[in-house]
Amino acid sequence: MTDNERDGFRALMDALCERFGRQPMSLVTVSLSFAAIQDEIPDVTLTELTTAVRRLLKTSKFMPTDADLIDAVNNDRDRNLAPCHQTFSLPPRVETDEETKQAMQEALRRIRACASKVGKRMPTVDDPWEDARWTDPRTPEQVAASRAEIAEQLASMTRRND
């Protein structure tokens, strides 16, 4: 946003004030908001801010703050990214004890295959206790309680955005 767009920004902020039943902002307050938004997003355009205001008008019950406007612009930009630039995450993998056992056995088999090519004994791989049956001393109820506790911790971290 350039200094030439300051009047358009002031008109946008006055419309927001009118919509939420507030007095129009003073020139100093508009200048402060203009500077705060420009400091955070130097290349923001008046069009982007107008789109963000429209989106906020649909969801806001109170007058949006500068931080709300900045977040709305950033969210709109994230939505408009090309698919190859969008961030994504895989859903959490849920595996059974049998799958875990099979994965551990497959990893051990691959490590042993690699070790056999080297030719030297690898104590951590060749120890006999590793050939023991996969066991979990906990009862199924304890396992379920542990998984539920972990799921609650993850949900809590997600809610707090940790």
N, C-alpha and C positions, 0 to 999 in steps of 0.2 A: 504494500500500500504506500502510495507516495503522499507527500504533503498536499498535492492537488486534490486528493481524495478525502481530505479532512472534512470538507463540507458534507460530502455524501455520508461519511461515517457519523457525523453529528446528526444528520437527518435520520439515519438508521437508529441511533441511540434515542432520539426524541420519539420515534415511533414505538420503540420498546417501552419507554417511560409511559407513553400514552396508553399503550396496551395493558400495562400493569398498574395503571392508576397512580403514577408517580409524577412529580413535578419534572419538567424538562431539566436536563443536566446543564450545569453552568459550563462555560467555555473551558475553564480550568479543569473541571472533572472530565470533560470529553477529551481534552488534550492528554490528561493523565492516562485514561483508558487507551487512547490511541497509541501512546508511547509504550504502555505495558504490553499491548498485543503485538506491536511491532518489534519490541525487544525479544519476545518469545518466538514469533514467527515472522522473520524479516521480509519474506517474499509473499505474505498474505495479500490477497486482492479483496477489493470491496465486494466483488461477486461471490467469493468464497464466504465472506462474513454474512452476506445477505442470505445465502443458502443455509448457513449454520443457524442464523436467527430463525428462519422459517422452520427448521427442524426443531429448534428449542421451543418455539411457540406451540408446537404440537404436544410437547411433553412437560414443559415447565409449569409449575404452579406459582412460582415466585419469579421476580425479576432476575434474569441471568446475570452472573458476575462476569468479570473479564476472564477469569479462569474457566467458566462454563463456555464462553465463546471460543477460547483457545482450544479446549478439549473437543468441542463440536467441529471446529475446522480440522483438527488433526484426525478425528474419527472419519470425517468425510474424505479426507485425503487417503486414509488407509483403505476405505471402501473402493476408491477409484484407482487403486494400484493395479498394474497388470498382474495377472495371476502368478506369473513367475516371480514377482517381487513380494507377494503377500506372504506373511508369516503363517505358519501352520504348525500344528502339533499332532502327533499320533494319539489315538485314544489309548488309555491305559491298558496294558496287556494283563489279562486275567488268565492265569494258568493253573492247572491242577497239579497236585503233588506228583502224579505220574509223568506229566509233561516236564516238570522240573527235574525229575530223576532221569528222564531220557535225555534232556539237554545236558545235564552233568556228565552222563555216560558218554555222550557224543563228544563233548569237549575233552574228556579224559582220553578217548580213543584218538582224537586228532593230536593231542599233545604227545601221546605215546608214539604215534606214527612219526611225528617230527623228531622226537628224541631218538628213535631207532635210526634215523638218517644221520644223526650226529655221531652216534656210536658210544657215547658215554652214558653211564647210569645217571638218572636224575632222581635223587632221593624223594623229592616231593611228589613225583609222579609214580615212582615204582614202589612206594611203601605199601605193604600188604593191607593195611587198614582201609585203604581207599577202595579195595575190592569188596569190602563188606557191604551188606544189603543196606539200602537207603532206609533209614528209620527216623521217625520224629517222635520223641518221647511224649509229646503233648496229645491230649485227647482231641477228637474232632470238635468238641465244644470249645476247648481252649484255642484251637486254630481259628475257628469261626469268630470268637471274641477278639482275638488278636487282629484279624483282618478287619473287623468292624471298627476297632480302635484306630487302626491305620487309616481307614477310609474317612473317619471323622476328622482325624488330624489333617489329612489332605484337603478335605472340604473346608476346614477352618482356615488353612493357609490360602486357599483359593479365594475365600470370602475376604480375607485381609490383604490379598494380593501380595503375599510373601514369595 
